[in-house]
């Protein structure tokens, strides 16, 4: 069976066997290698296993236990195949939300752990792994380990951000946080030039829980919209999250080629930047955190060749690299519909819980690019050089072509991590950067 990642690129030339996970069963005995597959929202090839077997986990979606810890926190135990969307649908009306959430809610708990996903509040809350209390890890030899920061801590550190390579996460205990409603107070600020962005961002992170910026990466001088947010107390004015979710549209088909080119992107970015924008507004929660979830299967808009997402982080003190990257992108004419710029918090406040966790103190830039063969590869080679010179790294969950040298340079603990990889588990990504 052919199965692709969210980037929809034909980067899995060999078919993969598909096995559906039975929560009562041990791992299946298969020829070749095995890899857990959640909801397929990884952009590149970290969720693919060409010539091997994918173990589908979505069928394991039980809620097992829930209990408040105190007035602000609760513990939730669930199968690893539960979607974040299902947690939100059940618990947000009851006043509980995820302490950290990525830009889509259609990822599984196991996938969120395996990629140590991050959100718009890393400066306050760290990454998803900082709020995982424990989980069970099932290995191909049949052994089971309960892993936490204090029990089998080395396995915990290898599995959080470990790309599903250390074994199968069967269930997990995570924390939820108390919220007063399903609405946010959002402040919108236009900016021109990255000096203005850095100043706005520093002030926002000191005052607000969430901070993120959209960037017009085709403009000669970087410009964008900075969106800072905070949860609203419970006054009953926000509409229910479930009703927001039902209004999602759907991309009806995959066009033969991408309609997203320099001309259309410049027109969109100009219109988006200059659209009427309140300085402050009350926003339903879902559109702020998950703007692209409002269009189901939006990845089809990039055409049959699919697209790449390029997400990097450069360390604090090397922010000039972001200016250099945006200049290279603007000059290339290969813009991005959704370009996101934000910062990660200091390591002393939120130590990355995983050996391969992506966040480090600094700035992260994420952009989507239609696949244009040599033209796109030439741009990526230029961006790679800038990231490497700055001492940064790329995000494996979003990657489909990172050079092996850049991966090894960016992740100093990769050799330590490799000792925990299950001998029966592998992926296209792992073979590409290691083998």
Number of C-alpha atoms within 10 A of each C-alpha: 9 12 20 23 22 23 28 20 21 14 18 18 10 14 16 19 18 17 17 15 21 15 17 8 7 14 19 14 10 12 11 12 18 32 27 27 28 27 20 20 20 25 24 29 26 27 28 28 29 21 18 22 26 26 19 19 26 20 15 20 18 14 15 12 10 15 12 15 12 10 8 11 16 17 19 18 19 24 25 29 27 26 23 21 17 16 20 20 17 14 15 23 16 14 16 23 25 19 21 23 21 20 17 17 19 18 24 26 27 31 31 25 28 27 27 28 24 22 22 26 25 26 23 19 20 28 33 28 27 22 20 24 18 21 24 20 21 20 21 18 12 9 10 15 15 17 22 19 15 10 12 13 15 16 22 28 22 27 32 28 27 26 30 28 26 28 28 26 27 20 26 25 22 23 23 26 20 20 21 18 25 27 27 23 17 24 21 16 17 18 19 15 13 18 13 12 22 16 10 17 21 12 10 19 20 10 13 19 17 24 26 20 24 22 28 28 29 25 20 13 15 19 22 27 22 23 21 26 28 17 20 21 14 13 10 12 13 16 14 18 20 15 10 14 15 9 10 12 13 13 12 11 11 17 13 12 15 18 14 19 17 16 12 13 21 20 11 14 23 15 11 15 17 11 9 8 14 11 11 14 13 17 19 21 23 23 15 17 19 15 12 17 19 18 13 13 16 17 18 23 20 25 20 18 20 23 24 24 24 24 20 23 30 29 20 18 11 16 17 14 22 22 15 14 21 22 17 19 22 19 15 15 17 22 27 25 21 18 20 21 21 24 27 26 22 18 14 8 13 19 17 24 24 26 23 26 27 24 31 23 22 19 23 24 21 20 20 21 21 26 21 15 9 9 11 15 13 13 17 18 13 14 21 21 14 19 24 18 12 19 17 27 25 25 24 27 24 26 20 24 17 21 12 15 11 18 19 15 14 20 17 12 14 16 12 12 21 16 11 17 20 20 15 19 23 28 24 20 23 19 12 15 15 13 7
